[in-house]
């Protein structure tokens, strides 16, 4: 008797998680580089508030990516690869924000 492999259907929650994770990690990475450069050059006081607000918004996108990706893990016969990658990228965005904020607050 031949067994059929389960049909894997697209996972819209996983795809959304992946998109949010990519947006979060890339946005926070760019802002973290800018913030750490500002700390080294001494002009962080001028741009601290906008950098923090934009970085926190990017970290929030990462949190959304984690939540949506976790929701995308559940469901019968759905591919989970994009949800897993979205969760990882969302966590990377959150960790980058926390690390850069800690470095900027410490003064380098």
For each residue, the residues with C-beta under 8 A, 3 or more apart:
1:
2:
3:
4:
5:
6: 77
7: 77
8: 77 78 79
9: 77 78 79
10: 15 78 79
11: 14 15 72 75 78 79 80 82 83
12: 15 16 72
13: 16 17 68 69 71 72 75 83
14: 11 17 18 69 72 78 79 80 81 82 83 84 86
15: 10 11 12 18 19 82
16: 12 13 19 20 68 72 86
17: 13 14 20 21 65 66 68 69 72 82 83 85 86 87 90
18: 14 15 21 22 65 69 82 83 85 86 89
19: 15 16 22 23 86
20: 16 17 23 24 61 62 64 65 68 86 90
21: 17 18 24 25 62 65 69 85 86 87 88 89 90 92 93
22: 18 19 25 26 89
23: 19 20 26 27 58 61
24: 20 21 27 28 58 59 61 62 64 65 89 90 92 93 94
25: 21 22 28 29 62 89 90 92 93 96
26: 22 23 29 30
27: 23 24 30 31 54 57 58 61 93
28: 24 25 31 32 55 58 59 62 93 94 96 97 100
29: 25 26 32 33 93 96
30: 26 27 33 34
31: 27 28 34 35 51 54 55 58 100
32: 28 29 35 36 55 96 97 99 100
33: 29 30 36 37
34: 30 31 37 38 47 51
35: 31 32 38 39 44 47 48 51 55 100 101 103 104
36: 32 33 39 40 100 103 104 108
37: 33 34 40 41
38: 34 35 41 42 43 44 46 47 48 51 104
39: 35 36 42 44 103 104 107 108
40: 36 37 108
41: 37 38
42: 38 39
43: 38 46 47
44: 35 38 39 47 48 51 104
45: 48
46: 38 43
47: 34 35 38 43 44 50 51
48: 35 38 44 45 51 52 104
49: 52 53
50: 47 53 54
51: 31 34 35 38 44 47 48 54 55 104
52: 48 49 55 56 101
53: 49 50 56 57
54: 27 31 50 51 57 58
55: 28 31 32 35 51 52 58 59 97 100 101
56: 52 53 59 60 97
57: 27 53 54 60 61
58: 23 24 27 28 31 54 55 61 62 93 97
59: 24 28 55 56 62 63 93 94 97 98
60: 56 57 63 64
61: 20 23 24 27 57 58 64 65 90 93
62: 20 21 24 25 28 58 59 65 66 89 90 91 92 93 94 97
63: 59 60 66 67 90 94
64: 20 24 60 61 67 68 90
65: 17 18 20 21 24 61 62 68 69 86 87 89 90 93
66: 17 62 63 69 70 86 87 90 91 94
67: 63 64 70 71
68: 13 16 17 20 64 65 71 72 86
69: 13 14 17 18 21 65 66 72 73 83 84 86 87 90
70: 66 67 73 83 87
71: 13 67 68 74
72: 11 12 13 14 16 17 68 69 75 78 80 82 83 86
73: 69 70 80 83 84
74: 71
75: 11 13 72 78
76:
77: 6 7 8 9
78: 8 9 10 11 14 72 75
79: 8 9 10 11 14 82
80: 11 14 72 73 83 84
81: 14 84 85
82: 11 14 15 17 18 72 79 85 86
83: 11 13 14 17 18 69 70 72 73 80 86 87
84: 14 69 73 80 81 87 88
85: 17 18 21 81 82 88 89
86: 14 16 17 18 19 20 21 65 66 68 69 72 82 83 89 90
87: 17 21 65 66 69 70 83 84 90 91
88: 21 84 85 91 92
89: 18 21 22 24 25 62 65 85 86 92 93
90: 17 20 21 24 25 61 62 63 64 65 66 69 86 87 93 94
91: 62 66 87 88 94 95
92: 21 24 25 62 88 89 95 96
93: 21 24 25 27 28 29 58 59 61 62 65 89 90 96 97
94: 24 28 59 62 63 66 90 91 97 98
95: 91 92 98 99
96: 25 28 29 32 92 93 99 100
97: 28 32 55 56 58 59 62 93 94 100 101
98: 59 94 95 101 102
99: 32 95 96 102 103
100: 28 31 32 35 36 55 96 97 103 104
101: 35 52 55 97 98 104 105
102: 98 99 105 106
103: 35 36 39 99 100 106 108
104: 35 36 38 39 44 48 51 100 101 107
105: 101 102
106: 102 103
107: 39 104
108: 36 39 40 103
